Amino acid sequence: MNTLYYGDNLNILREYIKDESVDLIYLDPPFNSNRSYNVLFKDESGLASDAQIAAFDDSWHWGQTAERTYQDLVVNAPMNVAQMIGALRQFVGENQMMAYLVMMAARLVELHRVLKPTGSLYLHCDPTASHYLKILLDMIFGYQNFRNDISWKRSDTHNDAKNQFSAISDQLLFYSKTNRFTFNVVKIPHTDSHIRNWFINLEFQDGTIRRMTKNEIESNSIPSNARRFSISDLSSPNPRPNLMYEYKGYPYPSKGWRINKERMEQLDKENRLLFPTSKDGRIVKKKYLDEQEGIVVGDIWFDITQLRAADAERLGYPTQKPLALLERIINASSNPGDVVLDPFSGCGTCIAAAQTLGRQWIGIDITHLAIAMHKSRLKDMFSLEPRKDYQVIGEPEDLAGAQQLAREDRYQFQWWALSLIEARPLGGDGGRTGKKGSDRGIDGAINFLGEHDEVKRALVQVKSGHVNSAHIRDLKGTLERENAQIGIFLTLEEPSKDMLSEAASAGFYHSALWQKDYPRVQIVTVEELLNGAEVKVPPTPRGSEAFKKAEKAGKKGPKQAELGI
């Protein structure tokens, strides 16, 4: 089952994913929420641009694709969805927001189709469009299957909010397909403040009970022969005529007890009841701190923060989510062996979390850059190899496929080709976002370690068109300018004799660490790589401290990455 798909997720879902075959769906669809809210609603009926998502460019536009998708929804979607999308177009107009809603509606219809009756969906969004998305989800999944609107506190407040409250949260819209769905209660450890505020009673071995002193609470120290506990109300919040009974002479609460008499007797036998000093008082339950698993997680998630610059798992992907966030969702709404689907898989955090937790997974993305990041992450974290441990559908498998990709989009070809040698993409901004732009003769880099654990680099140039010896001379000049040790020229065409001669004249890089010489300039063709060839770069064992150091160097900011510092 474990499969990565390259392509438009709407087409992938329709062509490859079977009805009711997925247990859990997580999606974090790209959306340009950083733009002015008013701009999102500006009429775009005169624009000719097609609706698409470029790599990491989270904007939608009203164009031919949005119009065709709208017409398809009106004709083929369930009647309530068709009527709702028509009403939204009248209200919202033809703009970026409506294009986004149309494209999302089509995908949500397909996601509902592939979800098992016991399955759930989590849609990650921000408040810019969450209210519209909830309307779509109510129509497609049924309002009765809405479970939670979860607020994730992703960051602390910042000082840029001058005329409104600081935006520090994202929304997770949680829906099930039916009322028979998988859900595992999630608990987190008690916070220090919660323990100080609630577990303020002590019970000693001789049965004596007293309240903790202020000093004991502040110092978090208690006698060794005592247990710390809090009290829990046993009265019902709603009228319970069938649970109105006296117990040991104590009257029942006005709305009855929360538990029946048999359960009350059992708690009493276990010494878990605390009786009041007067008969008009209230019986409560003792909750011992040493028996508590933690606090049940509610619909406000404050304990998982966004990734910081120094976090080890950070890949430089602009909208990367923390693994802990996806692990919580997967633990809550699936079981080991279940199938998890991420149709906007980005840098692969959901896939990595699913693999960690023993779930099967499906990832879909529209850029080869994202698929390359997936493959690199699966190898770094789990030593998984494509075709051996999981499938990759949609990538070129032979020279003809590579040539076709190069004709369609040379940037997609470039990112795919770099993945063949596990090189980190470096775009015009140093590879931090993968956007197109001036690359200063560098398309990618492979980091490795020198004799004294200093980070060395092999720079990569990718060429999909005609090549000649001048390109090799340029690469040699780039190595000198960037103070890099090895240059790799990755070409779709066969190199000429002059090119091979020019490369050979660059000599060798000697690795003192491995006591081995490596060609300073290497020419490798796509066809050779597809047939199993490898570039010659000093190895750095994955998982080692040296590898982590090299990886960390590759994840620095744009200017640092370009300069190799």
For each residue, the residues with C-beta under 8 A, 3 or more apart:
1: 339 360 361 362
2: 355 360 361 362 389 390 391
3: 361 362 363 390 391 392 393
4: 345 351 363 364 365 371 374 375 386 390 391 392 393
5: 9 12 16 362 363 364 365 392 393 394
6: 365 366 367 368 371 392 393 394 395
7: 11 12 364 366 394
8: 11 12 366
9: 5 12 13 107 343 344 364 365 366
10: 13 14 69 103 106 107 110
11: 7 8 14 15
12: 5 7 8 9 15 16 17 343 364 393 394
13: 9 10 16 17 107 110 111 113 114 343 364
14: 10 11 17 110
15: 11 12
16: 5 12 13 393
17: 12 13 14 21 22 110 114 341 362
18: 21 114
19: 113 114
20: 113 114 115 116 117
21: 17 18 114 116 339
22: 17 25 114 115 116 119 339 340 341 362
23: 115 116 118 119 120 182 333 334 335 338 339 340 359
24: 119 120 121 122 182 329 330 333 334 338 339 340 341 359
25: 22 111 114 115 119 120 121 122 340 341 342 343
26: 121 122 124 326 329 330 340 341 342 350
27: 107 111 121 122 123 124 342 343 344
28: 124 125 319 321 342 344 346
29: 104 107 123 124 125 344
30: 53 56 57 58 59 319 344
31: 58 59 60 100 125 126 128 129
32: 35 40 58 59 60 96
33: 58 126 128 129
34:
35: 32 39 40 59 96
36: 39 40
37: 40 41 128
38: 41 42
39: 35 36 42 96
40: 32 35 36 37 95 96 97 128
41: 37 38 92 93 95 96 97
42: 38 39 95 96
43: 46 93 94 95
44: 47 61 62 63 94 95 96 99
45: 62 94
46: 43
47: 44 61 62 63
48: 63
49: 61 63
50: 61 63 64 65
51: 60 61 62 63 64 65 66 69 99 103
52: 65
53: 30 57 58 59 60 366
54: 57
55: 367 369 370 411 415 434 435
56: 30 317 318 367 369 433 434 435
57: 30 53 54 435
58: 30 31 32 33 53 319
59: 30 31 32 35 53 96
60: 31 32 51 53 66 96 99 100 103
61: 44 47 49 50 51 66 96 99
62: 44 45 47 51 66 67 94 95 96 98 99
63: 44 47 48 49 50 51 66 67 99
64: 50 51 67 68
65: 50 51 52 68 69 103
66: 51 60 61 62 63 69 70 98 99 102 103
67: 62 63 64 70 71
68: 64 65 71 72
69: 10 51 65 66 72 73 102 103 106
70: 66 67 73 74 85 89 102
71: 67 68 74 75
72: 68 69 75 76 77 106
73: 69 70 76 77 81 82 85 102 105 106 109
74: 70 71 77 82 85 86
75: 71 72 82
76: 72 73
77: 72 73 74 81 82 85 105 106 109
78: 81 82 109 139 140
79: 82 83
80: 83 84 139
81: 73 77 78 84 85 105 109 136 139 140
82: 73 74 75 77 78 79 85 86
83: 79 80 86 87
84: 80 81 87 88 135 136 139
85: 70 73 74 77 81 82 88 89 101 102 105 136
86: 74 82 83 89 90
87: 83 84 90 91
88: 84 85 91 92 98 101 132 135
89: 70 85 86 92 93 94 98 102
90: 86 87
91: 87 88
92: 41 88 89 95 97 98 101 132
93: 41 43 89 98
94: 43 44 45 62 89 98 99
95: 40 41 42 43 44 62 92 98 99
96: 32 35 39 40 41 42 44 59 60 61 62 99 100
97: 40 41 92 100 101 129 132
98: 62 66 88 89 92 93 94 95 101 102
99: 44 51 60 61 62 63 66 94 95 96 102 103
100: 31 60 96 97 103 104 129
101: 85 88 92 97 98 104 105 129 132 133 136
102: 66 69 70 73 85 89 98 99 105 106
103: 10 51 60 65 66 69 99 100 106 107
104: 29 100 101 107 108 133 136
105: 73 77 81 85 101 102 108 109 136 140
106: 10 69 72 73 77 102 103 109 110
107: 9 10 13 27 29 103 104 110 111 343
108: 104 105 111 112 123 136 137 140
109: 73 77 78 81 105 106 112 113 140
110: 10 13 14 17 106 107 113 114
111: 13 25 27 107 108 114 115 121 341 343
112: 108 109 115 121 140 141 177
113: 13 19 20 109 110
114: 13 17 18 19 20 21 22 25 110 111 341
115: 20 22 23 25 111 112 119 120 121 177
116: 20 21 22 23 119 177
117: 20 177 178 180
118: 23 177 178 180 181 182
119: 22 23 24 25 115 116 176 177 181 182
120: 23 24 25 115 147 174 175 176 177 181 182 183 333
121: 24 25 26 27 111 112 115 137 141 174 175 176 177
122: 24 25 26 27 172 173 174 329 333
123: 27 29 108 133 137 172 173 175
124: 26 27 28 29 170 171 172 321
125: 28 29 31 128 129 130 133 170 171 173
126: 31 33 129 130 167 170 171
127: 130 131 167 169 171
128: 31 33 37 40 125
129: 31 33 97 100 101 125 126 132 133
130: 125 126 127 133 134 149 171 173
131: 127 134 135
132: 88 92 97 101 129 135 136
133: 101 104 123 125 129 130 136 137 173
134: 130 131 137 138 146 149 173
135: 84 88 131 132 138 139
136: 81 84 85 101 104 105 108 132 133 139 140
137: 108 121 123 133 134 140 141 146 173 175
138: 134 135 141 142 143 146
139: 78 80 81 84 135 136
140: 78 81 105 108 109 112 136 137
141: 112 121 137 138 145 146 175 176 177
142: 138 145
143: 138 146
144: 179
145: 141 142 175 176 177 178 179
146: 134 137 138 141 143 149 173 174 175
147: 120 174 175 176
148: 172 173 174 299
149: 130 134 146 171 172 173 174 299
150: 171 172 173 174 299 300 301
151: 169 170 171 172 299 300 301
152: 169 170 171 172 301 304 325
153: 168 169 300 301 302 305
154: 168 169 170 304 305 306
155: 158 168 305 306
156: 168
157: 161 166 168
158: 155 161 166 168
159: 166
160: 166
161: 157 158 164 165 166 167
162:
163:
164: 161 167
165: 161
166: 157 158 159 160 161
167: 126 127 161 164
168: 153 154 155 156 157 158
169: 127 151 152 153 154
170: 124 125 126 151 152 154
171: 124 125 126 127 130 149 150 151 152
172: 122 123 124 148 149 150 151 152 329
173: 122 123 125 130 133 134 137 146 148 149 150
174: 120 121 122 146 147 148 149 150 333
175: 120 121 123 137 141 145 146 147
176: 119 120 121 141 145 147 179 181
177: 112 115 116 117 118 119 120 121 141 145 181
178: 117 118 145 181
179: 144 145 176
180: 117 118
181: 118 119 120 176 177 178 333
182: 23 24 118 119 120 333 334 335 338
183: 120 332 333
184: 331 332 333 335
185: 296 297 332
186: 296 297 328 331 332
187: 293 294 295 296 297
188: 294 295 297 303
189: 294 295
190: 194 195 199 289 292 294 295
191: 194 195 295
192: 195 196 220
193: 196 197
194: 190 191 197 198 295
195: 190 191 192 198 199 220 228 289
196: 192 193 199 200 217 218 220
197: 193 194 200
198: 194 195 230
199: 190 195 196 228 229 230 289
200: 196 197 211 212 217 230
201: 209 210 211 212 228 229 230 231 286
202: 209 210 211 212 216 222 223 226 227 228 229
203: 207 208 209 226 227 229 286 288
204: 207 208 209 210 223 225 226
205: 225 226
206:
207: 203 204
208: 203 204
209: 201 202 203 204 274
210: 201 202 204
211: 200 201 202
212: 200 201 202 216 217 222 228
213: 216 217
214: 217 218
215: 218 219
216: 202 212 213 219 220 221 222
217: 196 200 212 213 214 220
218: 196 214 215
219: 215 216
220: 192 195 196 216 217
221: 216
222: 202 212 216 226 228
223: 202 204 226
224:
225: 204 205
226: 202 203 204 205 222 223
227: 202 203 288 289 290
228: 195 199 201 202 212 222 288 289 290
229: 199 201 202 203 286 287 288 289
230: 198 199 200 201 286 287 289
231: 201 274 284 285 286 287
232: 284 285 286 287
233: 258 282 284 285
234: 253 257 258 259 264 282 283 284 285
235: 253 254 255 256 257 258 282
236: 239 240 243 253 255 256 257 258
237: 255
238: 255
239: 236 255 256
240: 236 243 244 255 256 257 258
241: 244 256
242: 256
243: 236 240 252 256 257 258 259 260
244: 240 241 252 256 257
245: 252 257 261
246: 249 250 251 252
247: 250 252 257 261 264 283
248: 268 275
249: 246 279
250: 246 247 275 276 279 281 282 283
251: 246 279 280
252: 243 244 245 246 247 256 257
253: 234 235 236 256 257 282
254: 235
255: 235 236 237 238 239 240
256: 235 236 239 240 241 242 243 244 252 253
257: 234 235 236 240 243 244 245 247 252 253 260 264
258: 233 234 235 236 240 243
259: 234 243 263 264 267
260: 243 257 263 264
261: 245 247 264 265
262: 265 266
263: 259 260 266 267
264: 234 247 257 259 260 261 267 268 273 283
265: 261 262 268 269
266: 262 263 269 270
267: 259 263 264 270 272 273 285
268: 248 264 265 271 272 273
269: 265 266
270: 266 267
271: 268 286
272: 267 268 285 286
273: 264 267 268 283 284 285 286
274: 209 231 283 284 285 286
275: 248 250 281 283
276: 250 279 280 281 282 283
277: 281
278: 281
279: 249 250 251 276
280: 251 276
281: 250 275 276 277 278
282: 233 234 235 250 253 276
283: 234 247 250 264 273 274 275 276
284: 231 232 233 234 273 274
285: 231 232 233 234 267 272 273 274
286: 201 203 229 230 231 232 271 272 273 274
287: 229 230 231 232 291 292
288: 203 227 228 229 291 292
289: 190 195 199 227 228 229 230 292
290: 227 228
291: 287 288
292: 190 287 288 289
293: 187
294: 187 188 189 190
295: 187 188 189 190 191 194
296: 185 186 187
297: 185 186 187 188 301 328 332
298:
299: 148 149 150 151
300: 150 151 153
301: 150 151 152 153 297 304 325 328
302: 153
303: 188
304: 152 154 301 322 324 325 328
305: 153 154 155 308 322
306: 154 155 321 322
307: 311 313 314 320 321 322
308: 305 311 314
309: 314
310: 314
311: 307 308 314 322
312: 548 552
313: 307 322 323
314: 307 308 309 310 311 320 555
315: 320 347 373 377 555
316: 320 431 432 433 555
317: 56 320 346 347 373
318: 56 432 433
319: 28 30 58 346
320: 307 314 315 316 317 346 347 349
321: 28 124 306 307 325 326 349
322: 304 305 306 307 311 313 325 326 349
323: 313 326 327 349 352 353 356
324: 304 327 328
325: 152 301 304 321 322 328 329 349
326: 26 321 322 323 329 330 349 350 352 353 354
327: 323 324 330 331 353 356 357
328: 186 297 301 304 324 325 331 332
329: 24 26 122 172 325 326 332 333
330: 24 26 326 327 333 334 340 350 353 354 357 359
331: 184 186 327 328 334 357
332: 183 184 185 186 297 328 329
333: 23 24 120 122 174 181 182 183 184 329 330
334: 23 24 182 330 331 338 340 359
335: 23 182 184 338
336: 357 358 359
337: 358 359 360
338: 23 24 182 334 335 359 360
339: 1 21 22 23 24 359 360 361 362
340: 22 23 24 25 26 330 334 350 354 359 360 361 362
341: 17 22 24 25 26 111 114 361 362 363 364
342: 25 26 27 28 345 346 350 351 361 362 363 364
343: 9 12 13 25 27 107 111 364
344: 9 27 28 29 30 364 365
345: 4 342 348 350 351 363 364 365 370 374
346: 28 317 319 320 342 349 365 370
347: 315 317 320 370 373 374 377
348: 345 351 352 363 370 373 374 377 378
349: 320 321 322 323 325 326 346 352 353
350: 26 326 330 340 342 345 353 354 361 363
351: 4 342 345 348 354 355 361 363 374 377 378
352: 323 326 348 349 355 356 377 378 381
353: 323 326 327 330 349 350 356 357
354: 326 330 340 350 351 357 359 360 361
355: 2 351 352 359 361 378 381 382 384
356: 323 327 352 353 381
357: 327 330 331 336 353 354
358: 336 337
359: 23 24 330 334 336 337 338 339 340 354 355
360: 1 2 337 338 339 340 354
361: 1 2 3 339 340 341 342 350 351 354 355
362: 1 2 3 5 17 22 339 340 341 342
363: 3 4 5 341 342 345 348 350 351 374
364: 4 5 7 9 12 13 341 342 343 344 345
365: 4 5 6 9 344 345 346 370 371 374
366: 6 7 8 9 53 370
367: 6 55 56 370 371 412 415 434
368: 6 371 372 395 405 412 413 415 416 419
369: 55 56 372 373 412 415 425 434
370: 55 345 346 347 348 365 366 367 373 374
371: 4 6 365 367 368 374 375 392 394 395 416 419
372: 368 369 375 376 415 416 418 419 425
373: 315 317 347 348 369 370 376 377
374: 4 345 347 348 351 363 365 370 371 377 378
375: 4 371 372 378 379 386 392 419 422
376: 372 373 379 380 419 422 424
377: 315 347 348 351 352 373 374 380 381
378: 348 351 352 355 374 375 381 382 384 389 390
379: 375 376 382 383 384 385 422 542
380: 376 377 542 551
381: 352 355 356 377 378
382: 355 378 379 389
383: 379 542
384: 355 378 379 388 389 390
385: 379 388 389
386: 4 375 389 390 391 392
387: 390 391 392
388: 384 385
389: 2 378 382 384 385 386
390: 2 3 4 378 384 386 387
391: 2 3 4 386 387
392: 3 4 5 6 371 375 386 387 395
393: 3 4 5 6 12 16
394: 5 6 7 12 371
395: 6 368 371 392 401 416
396: 401 402 404 405 416 530
397: 401 530
398: 401 402 530
399: 402 403 526 527 530
400: 403 404
401: 395 396 397 398 404 405
402: 396 398 399 405 406 413 416 417 492 526 527 530
403: 399 400 406 407 492
404: 396 400 401 407 408
405: 368 396 401 402 408 409 412 413 416
406: 402 403 409 410 413 464 465 492
407: 403 404
408: 404 405 412 413
409: 405 406 412 413
410: 406 413 414 464
411: 55 414 415 436
412: 367 368 369 405 408 409 415 416
413: 368 402 405 406 408 409 410 416 417 462 464 492
414: 410 411 417 418 425 443 462 464
415: 55 367 368 369 372 411 412 418 419 425 434
416: 368 371 372 395 396 402 405 412 413 419 420
417: 402 413 414 420 421 462 464 490 526 529
418: 372 414 415 421 423 424 425 443 444 460 462 490
419: 368 371 372 375 376 415 416 422 423
420: 416 417 490 526 529 530
421: 417 418 446 460 488 490 524 529 534 535
422: 375 376 379 419 446
423: 418 419 443 444 445 446 458 460 488
424: 376 418 431 444 445 446 447 554
425: 369 372 414 415 418 431 434 443 444
426: 430 431 439 442 443 444 445 561 562
427: 430 431 433 434 435 436 437 439
428: 435 436 437 438 439
429: 432 433 435 437 558
430: 426 427 557 558 559 560 561 562
431: 316 424 425 426 427 434 444 445 558 561
432: 316 318 429 557 558 561
433: 56 316 318 427 429
434: 55 56 367 369 415 425 427 431
435: 55 56 57 427 428 429
436: 411 427 428
437: 427 428 429
438: 428
439: 426 427 428 442 443
440: 478 562
441: 459 461 474 475 477 478
442: 426 439 445 459 460 461 478 482 562
443: 414 418 423 425 426 439 460 461 462
444: 418 423 424 425 426 431 459 460 462
445: 423 424 426 431 442 457 458 459 460 484 554 561
446: 421 422 423 424 457 458 460 488 535 537
447: 424 455 456 457 540 550 551 553 554
448: 455 456 457 458 537 538 539 540 550
449: 453 454 455 456 513 538 540 546 549 550
450: 453 454 455 456 511 512 513
451: 454 511 512 513
452:
453: 449 450 546 549
454: 449 450 451
455: 447 448 449 450 549 550 553 564
456: 447 448 449 450 484 485 486 538
457: 445 446 447 448 482 484 485 486 564
458: 423 445 446 448 484 485 486 487 488 535 537
459: 441 442 444 445 475 478 479 482 484 486 487 488
460: 418 421 423 442 443 444 445 446 487 488 489 490
461: 441 442 443 471 475 478 487 488 489 490
462: 413 414 417 418 443 444 490 491
463: 467 471 489 490 491 492 493
464: 406 410 413 414 417 492
465: 406 492 493
466: 493
467: 463 471 489 491 493 495 496 499
468: 471 496 498 499
469: 472 473 496 498 499 501 502
470: 473 474
471: 461 463 467 468 474 475 489 499
472: 469 475 476 489 499 502 503 521 523
473: 469 470 476 477 502
474: 441 470 471 477 478
475: 441 459 461 471 472 478 479 487 489 521
476: 472 473 479 480 487 502 506 521
477: 441 473 474 480 481
478: 440 441 442 459 461 474 475 481 482 484 487
479: 459 475 476 482 483 484 485 486 487 506 520 521
480: 476 477 483
481: 477 478
482: 442 457 459 478 479 562 563 564
483: 479 480 564
484: 445 456 457 458 459 478 479 487 564
485: 456 457 458 479 509 520
486: 456 457 458 459 479 509 518 519 520 521 522 537
487: 458 459 460 461 475 476 478 479 484 506 520 521 522
488: 421 423 446 458 459 460 461 522 524 535 537
489: 460 461 463 467 471 472 475 495 499 503 521 522 523 524
490: 417 418 420 421 460 461 462 463 524 525 526 529
491: 462 463 467 494 495 523 524 525 526
492: 402 403 406 413 463 464 465 525 526
493: 463 465 466 467 525
494: 491 525
495: 467 489 491 499 500 503 523 525
496: 467 468 469 499 500
497: 500 501
498: 468 469 501 502
499: 467 468 469 471 472 489 495 496 502 503 523
500: 495 496 497 503 504 523
501: 469 497 498 504 505
502: 469 472 473 476 498 499 505 506 521
503: 472 489 495 499 500 506 519 521 522 523
504: 500 501 519 521
505: 501 502
506: 476 479 487 502 503 519 520 521
507: 520
508: 517 518 519 520
509: 485 486 517 518 519 520
510: 516 517 518
511: 450 451 514 515 516 517 518 538
512: 450 451 515
513: 449 450 451 538
514: 511 538 539
515: 511 512
516: 510 511 538
517: 508 509 510 511
518: 486 508 509 510 511 536 537 538
519: 486 503 504 506 508 509 522 536
520: 479 485 486 487 506 507 508 509
521: 472 475 476 479 486 487 489 502 503 504 506
522: 486 487 488 489 503 519 535 536
523: 472 489 491 495 499 500 503
524: 421 488 489 490 491 528 529 533 535
525: 490 491 492 493 494 495 528 529
526: 399 402 417 420 490 491 492 529 530
527: 399 402 530 531
528: 524 525 531 533
529: 417 420 421 490 524 525 526 532 533 534
530: 396 397 398 399 402 420 526 527
531: 527 528
532: 529
533: 524 528 529
534: 421 529
535: 421 446 458 488 522 524
536: 518 519 522
537: 446 448 458 486 488 518
538: 448 449 456 511 513 514 516 518
539: 448 514
540: 447 448 449 544 546 547 550
541: 544 546 547
542: 379 380 383 547
543: 547 548
544: 540 541 547 548
545: 548 549
546: 449 453 540 541 549 550
547: 540 541 542 543 544 550 551
548: 312 543 544 545 551 552
549: 449 453 455 545 546 552 553
550: 447 448 449 455 540 546 547 553 554
551: 380 447 547 548 554 555
552: 312 548 549 555 556
553: 447 455 549 550 556 564
554: 424 445 447 550 551 561
555: 314 315 316 551 552
556: 552 553 560 561 565
557: 430 432 560 561
558: 429 430 431 432 561 562
559: 430 562 563
560: 430 556 557 563 564 565
561: 426 430 431 432 445 554 556 557 558 564
562: 426 430 440 442 482 558 559
563: 482 559 560
564: 455 457 482 483 484 553 560 561
565: 556 560
